[in-house]
Amino acid sequence: MDRREFHAVALAGVLAAMTASARATSQTQAPDELHDMSEFPASWTRADRIAMVLYPGFTALDLVGPQYMFGNLMGATVDLVAETMAPVESDTKLSILPTRTFDDCARELDLLFVPGGGQGTLAAMSNERLIDFVADRGARAGLVTSVCTGSLVLGQAGLLRGYRATSHWVALSLLSDFGATPVNARVVEDRNRITGAGVSAGLDMGLRIVARMRDREYAEAVQLLAEYAPQPPFNAGSPATASPKLVAMTETMFVGLLEQMRAVSKHAR
């Protein structure tokens, strides 16, 4: 095993151990007393401020996949930010507890993230307080990111004009309404805008961001810790591989929603 492989495996082990020990350690014993981090590069620990936006009806995996990756950034603070501190229910009825509100979220962020959804995203696009928050923090954030139709929220806030971006394949064409250039790709990076395609693409996007905020070796260790080595049982994960019948049926489900989203986009910033 060479030095690079050693660091990747060691980091994965330490991250896992730190998570377990944080639950078991008494209040008088700090977790870092149990782990010697002296051999880790100093650049791997940074005080990043990350805000992940919550709104009713968001898609849980849009958020949870990247949040797992960001949560393994040593030294980073990852806040789940919503209008209030009340639990926020996803589109599949999974509730998530915010850690901060729009009002008390840090103004200067290293990363702003917005998840997507369906009807919930449509409502978010019309929520002036949410759009004000996204526009304000996004104007100064080091990285502005989204997964799935979260890119439509970024667009509504005026943050994608002149940028290449992606979204869920069903809604991809709507990006042009916001002055963005739609790109049919799993993850799209354009300067400090990083957008992921539908739902599961958030895992890939999260790892790309970890590599950008730390380095490739660190990101590979996080991937190893997650045992992210996908082997889907079916080859139907995109319109290019799914049957035409299935694609057409799925598109039909969203005609009305897309029409409403396009109407709301006329009032984008």
Helices and strands as residue ranges (DSSP letters): H 3-24, G 31-33, G 42-44, E 49-53, H 60-71, E 77-82, E 88-89, E 95-96, E 100-101, E 111-114, H 119-125, H 128-140, E 143-147, H 150-156, E 164-165, G 172-178, E 181-182, E 187-190, E 193-196, H 201-213, H 216-226, H 244-253, H 255-265
